[in-house]
Amino acid sequence: MKASLKNAALAAATLSDPRWAAVVARDPTADGSFYFSVKTTGVYCRPSCAARPALPENVAFHATREDAERAGFRPCKRCKPDQAALADQHAAKVTEACRIIEQSVATAEAVPDLDELAARVGFSAYHFHRVFKSITGVTPKAYAAAQRAKRVREELGRGGSVTDAIFDAGYNANSRFYASANDTLGMTPTSYRAGGADAQIRFAVGECSLGAILVAQSARGVCAVLIGDDADALVRDLQDRFPRATFIGGDAGFEKLVATVVGLVETPAANSTSLPLDVRGTAFQQKVWQALREIPLGQTVSYTELAKRIGSPKAVRAVAGACAANAIAVLIPCHRVVRNDGALSGYRWGVERKRALLDKEAGKSALPSRPKASV
């Protein structure tokens, strides 16, 4: 009788502990925050252990694995709590592969192919490709291409010759780089090296209900839509992007483009556009930005959902970073991404502007509309 009462009390204590819910759910996000032991088997486990659940009266919780071992329990052979978690092991292997790629690019050597990279970190090629993409958001090939592009930008920024920059980045032929130069740099390598000296960028600063708005367009398309309180600060931001470009104030024709963008801000439901964009970013950023453009008007998605849509469910932080790096407001609608609980956060131009844009798209009244364009 006393034993039954004791077991009932132990079970009640375990069931009332919030850690028990994580054990029942086999929650991998709880791994490392605590461990649990089972007195009938003498082992301790991670919360995510896939073994058959123990009776609650036989379970005890421990802050660290050292605590569990001092209490006389041994590590479970199934979940191996005394070893790094599988996710951590994968992250370490992917980090090692990234270092190999970066070192190859830095020394202008050929980047190992998929089979060789996988073998060097101890994976099969198929498994390595899947794990690498799930963690970084891009394939090993795309990561290598981004590293080469980064190296070219660095070398061109130092003032070296275009040919040297291309070969120093590991391209074995000029033609391979020039085939993707516009996507990588947004202009020819020579123009990029000169800080955009040969690039002409038309721009105008207007006014809308969200404050000052700057619209800029290169020969390829709209390259910036910036919003803020200080028009001069927006112009300086644009100039910092192309320190030696030729900036041309917008004429009457360009003002129509500004008016179009302002119209998208003020009455989004009544306006639609397929304006060409000059989008510059890494392969991963461009993938995120394309997914943003596919979110329907009036709808929102979470950062987690967006990561799933681009096939990188574990790259939530990287997705948030790509949203923050977007310099083409409204046309690339990063304001349509919210937290998992629906709360607003993380908007480059301020949460209040994000709320106003979403309210407008939902047909609600927001800030008073006062569109005005000026050069």
C-alpha atoms as one frame of an Amber mdcrd trajectory, in Angstrom:
protein
   0.000   0.000   0.000   2.779   2.396   0.949   4.667   1.504  -2.255   1.595
   2.263  -4.346   1.141   5.610  -2.683   4.806   6.419  -3.186   4.648   5.499
  -6.890   1.517   7.587  -7.305   3.229  10.554  -5.711   6.301  10.121  -7.921
   4.122   9.810 -11.020   2.182  12.935 -10.084   5.396  14.891  -9.576   6.715
  13.795 -12.959   3.445  14.480 -14.791   3.302  18.001 -13.379   6.854  18.770
 -14.518   6.857  20.637 -17.887   9.888  18.584 -18.942   7.726  15.457 -19.050
   5.752  16.888 -21.987   9.014  17.257 -23.939   9.905  13.630 -23.167   6.487
  12.366 -24.295   6.728  14.452 -27.475  10.341  13.345 -28.020  11.089  16.992
 -28.672  14.547  17.403 -30.287  14.578  21.119 -29.472  14.765  20.191 -25.777
  17.949  18.161 -26.242  20.778  19.600 -24.203  18.489  21.558 -21.870  18.032
  18.545 -19.577  18.291  14.746 -19.405  16.022  12.127 -17.868  16.845   8.807
 -16.239  14.824   5.615 -15.854  15.459   3.756 -12.618  14.197   0.387 -13.921
  16.759   0.308 -16.750  19.542   2.301 -15.112  20.086   4.545 -18.145  19.697
   8.251 -18.857  18.504   9.705 -22.151  17.968  12.813 -24.204  14.392  14.183
 -24.291  14.160  13.102 -27.942  15.076   9.463 -27.280  13.028   7.146 -29.493
  12.915   4.314 -26.940   9.539   3.215 -25.574   8.362   5.752 -22.975   8.976
   4.785 -19.345   6.365   4.956 -16.634   6.388   8.438 -15.091   7.019   7.111
 -11.569  10.317   5.619 -12.787  11.601   8.860 -14.336  13.852  11.526 -12.834
  15.194  14.676 -14.435  18.776  15.946 -14.470  20.167  19.335 -15.473  23.322
  17.824 -17.025  24.529  14.424 -18.098  27.218  14.660 -15.402  24.432  14.906
 -12.806  22.805  11.786 -14.249  26.069   9.860 -14.195  26.844  10.962 -10.619
  23.425   9.560  -9.691  24.591   6.176 -10.995  22.981   6.089 -14.452  24.745
   5.090 -17.674  24.152   6.630 -21.135  21.416   5.140 -23.296  22.841   3.168
 -26.222  20.027   4.294 -28.474  20.100   8.105 -28.176  23.772   8.281 -27.011
  23.356  11.316 -24.722  27.085  11.343 -23.956  27.852  12.155 -27.617  27.109
  15.249 -29.709  23.537  15.429 -30.954  22.996  14.310 -34.533  22.109  17.861
 -35.592  25.345  19.124 -34.047  27.313  16.391 -35.786  25.753  17.321 -39.116
  26.434  21.015 -38.526  30.084  20.239 -37.754  30.441  18.190 -40.945  28.813
  20.891 -43.073  31.062  23.518 -41.468  34.067  21.376 -42.325  32.874  21.084
 -45.948  32.350  24.859 -46.150  35.903  25.409 -44.938  37.208  23.039 -47.615
  35.306  24.948 -50.301  36.442  28.331 -48.956  40.059  27.206 -48.769  39.942
  25.904 -52.347  38.560  29.238 -53.581  41.060  31.230 -51.495  43.979  29.335
 -53.044  42.477  29.361 -56.572  42.353  25.561 -56.583  39.600  23.471 -58.117
  36.760  22.965 -55.661  36.308  19.234 -54.895  33.281  17.715 -56.592  30.307
  16.384 -54.642  31.670  12.841 -54.298  35.058  14.024 -53.033  33.579  16.537
 -50.596  31.224  13.913 -49.191  34.028  11.401 -48.790  36.237  13.926 -46.989
  33.586  14.561 -44.332  32.519  10.922 -44.069  29.126  10.983 -45.830  27.664
   9.363 -48.902  27.212  11.844 -51.753  23.388  11.679 -51.578  23.219  12.112
 -47.807  25.825  14.886 -47.823  23.975  16.850 -50.532  20.700  16.629 -48.584
  22.236  17.567 -45.209  24.309  20.413 -46.678  21.273  21.990 -48.347  19.050
  21.568 -45.276  21.555  23.451 -43.096  22.901  26.128 -45.449  19.881  26.562
 -47.710  21.935  26.040 -50.889  23.677  23.147 -52.595  27.461  22.651 -52.280
  27.789  23.764 -55.924  25.835  26.982 -55.295  27.866  27.664 -52.152  31.089
  27.294 -54.119  29.770  29.634 -56.828  28.854  32.224 -54.188  32.339  31.980
 -52.651  33.952  32.466 -56.055  31.743  35.493 -56.714  32.651  36.922 -53.312
  36.345  36.425 -54.071  35.977  38.213 -57.414  34.264  41.162 -55.721  37.052
  41.357 -53.140  39.797  41.205 -55.766  38.112  43.767 -58.005  37.694  46.028
 -54.991  41.461  45.937 -54.440  41.999  47.377 -57.902  43.597  44.372 -59.559
  43.022  43.421 -63.175  39.757  41.797 -64.124  41.487  38.730 -65.535  43.581
  38.232 -62.385  40.492  38.590 -60.201  38.616  35.973 -62.206  41.432  33.423
 -62.180  42.319  34.134 -58.531  38.753  33.177 -57.644  39.166  29.748 -59.216
  37.434  30.255 -62.582  39.506  28.392 -65.155  38.220  30.512 -68.040  37.013
  34.086 -68.430  33.976  32.881 -70.339  32.656  30.909 -67.342  32.616  34.010
 -65.191  31.338  36.454 -67.797  28.391  34.149 -68.482  27.044  34.977 -65.014
  28.714  38.333 -64.351  25.510  40.377 -64.569  23.763  38.156 -62.024  26.817
  38.133 -59.766  27.828  41.791 -59.889  24.865  43.572 -61.481  27.212  45.045
 -64.111  30.371  44.203 -66.025  33.448  43.340 -63.911  35.222  46.462 -65.158
  32.358  48.691 -64.050  32.176  46.936 -60.678  35.901  47.396 -60.091  35.477
  51.090 -60.807  32.762  51.400 -58.168  30.081  51.553 -60.820  31.927  54.326
 -62.690  30.391  53.298 -66.003  26.943  52.687 -64.532  24.182  55.228 -64.852
  21.554  55.139 -62.153  18.454  57.280 -62.399  16.746  58.092 -59.132  14.165
  60.321 -57.524  12.979  60.915 -54.002   9.262  61.088 -53.464   6.903  61.185
 -50.522   4.220  58.762 -49.459   2.207  57.956 -46.374   5.160  55.990 -44.973
   7.570  58.924 -45.276  10.283  59.617 -47.821  10.698  57.051 -50.589  13.626
  56.743 -52.982  13.312  54.822 -56.237  16.436  54.032 -58.288  16.790  52.273
 -61.616  19.818  50.953 -63.480  19.878  49.831 -67.085  18.684  46.410 -65.900
  15.739  47.518 -63.791  14.709  48.906 -60.418  17.730  48.462 -58.158  16.485
  50.150 -54.976  13.304  51.229 -53.252  14.258  52.755 -49.914  11.895  54.169
 -47.292  12.711  56.370 -44.326  12.261  59.633 -42.480  15.266  61.453 -43.935
  15.423  61.894 -47.727  19.109  62.882 -47.598  19.947  59.707 -45.704  18.239
  57.637 -48.402  20.314  59.344 -51.100  23.527  58.722 -49.138  22.557  55.072
 -48.775  22.175  54.779 -52.546  25.471  56.569 -53.196  27.290  54.263 -50.780
  26.195  51.302 -52.863  27.763  52.757 -56.031  30.405  55.268 -54.918  31.522
  56.084 -58.465  28.343  55.608 -60.455  26.803  58.442 -62.420  23.540  59.473
 -60.765  20.914  61.161 -62.882  17.922  62.948 -61.424  14.649  61.633 -62.712
  12.855  63.438 -65.508   9.135  63.488 -66.208   9.280  59.959 -67.553  11.037
  58.671 -64.466   8.519  60.387 -62.216   5.928  58.025 -63.689   7.949  55.109
 -62.302   8.073  56.772 -58.886   4.316  57.344 -59.041   3.825  53.663 -59.889
   5.823  52.568 -56.854   4.030  55.066 -54.610   0.738  53.711 -55.945   1.777
  50.210 -54.861   2.319  51.587 -51.367  -0.903  53.554 -51.107  -3.448  51.314
 -52.832  -1.847  47.899 -53.325  -5.128  46.114 -54.058  -5.801  48.413 -56.994
  -2.298  48.241 -58.419  -0.160  45.504 -59.836   3.087  45.665 -61.702   5.715
  43.549 -63.365   8.487  46.121 -63.238  11.891  44.669 -64.172  14.196  44.419
 -61.168  17.966  44.630 -60.889  18.355  42.123 -58.057  21.831  41.497 -56.643
  22.617  39.002 -53.947  23.868  35.523 -53.168  22.207  32.465 -54.660  20.389
  31.881 -51.367  19.228  35.497 -51.051  17.874  35.497 -54.591  15.988  32.274
 -53.877  14.394  33.876 -50.804  13.560  37.089 -52.666  11.908  35.141 -55.475
   9.804  33.257 -52.921   8.787  36.590 -51.368   7.471  37.785 -54.736   5.274
  34.686 -54.903   3.394  35.470 -51.656  -0.085  36.619 -52.726  -1.265  40.133
 -51.957  -2.950  40.331 -48.563  -1.363  37.151 -47.238   1.518  36.566 -44.831
   3.810  33.634 -44.120   6.143  32.909 -41.228   9.906  32.770 -41.562   9.629
  29.040 -40.861   7.084  28.537 -43.655   9.193  30.584 -46.070  12.214  28.415
 -45.273  10.124  25.329 -46.077   8.909  26.837 -49.355  12.468  27.239 -50.634
  13.340  23.693 -49.591  15.522  24.699 -46.614  13.371  24.117 -43.503  16.309
  24.475 -41.112  17.562  27.749 -42.577  15.088  30.007 -40.748  17.737  32.434
 -39.507  19.303  32.671 -42.950  15.871  33.404 -44.425  15.389  36.210 -41.901
  18.805  37.569 -42.845  17.925  37.554 -46.538  14.707  39.444 -45.795  16.681
  42.039 -43.842  19.146  42.419 -46.740  16.398  43.232 -49.255  16.864  46.786
 -50.595  13.815  46.832 -52.881  10.906  47.537 -50.553   7.332  46.669 -51.580
   8.332  45.238 -54.984  10.052  42.424 -53.098   7.470  42.192 -50.295   9.516
  41.157 -47.279   6.848  42.917 -45.167   4.621  39.859 -45.739   6.822  37.674
 -43.505   5.879  37.461 -39.822   6.845  35.465 -36.766   5.345  32.026 -36.135
   2.814  33.540 -33.719   1.774  36.149 -36.290   3.535  39.015 -34.510   5.427
  41.607 -36.551   9.180  41.966 -36.258  12.364  42.415 -38.194  11.471  44.960
 -40.890  14.345  46.950 -42.319  12.245  50.131 -42.518  10.507  49.785 -39.154
   7.748  47.617 -37.730   5.176  50.416 -37.911   5.705  50.728 -41.665   5.386
  46.956 -41.942   2.070  47.086 -40.085   0.849  49.952 -42.271   1.671  48.062
 -45.479  -0.101  44.921 -44.275  -3.121  46.953 -43.160  -3.322  48.575 -46.596
  -3.120  45.184 -48.312  -5.865  43.897 -46.036  -8.033  46.890 -46.937  -7.791
  48.489 -43.518  -7.156  52.155 -42.887  -3.545  52.911 -42.070  -1.524  56.111
 -42.043  -3.124  59.027 -43.920  -2.238  58.824 -47.585  -0.381  61.787 -49.022
   1.420  60.569 -52.162   3.697  63.099 -53.740   6.684  62.731 -56.034   9.566
  65.143 -56.343  12.949  65.014 -57.997
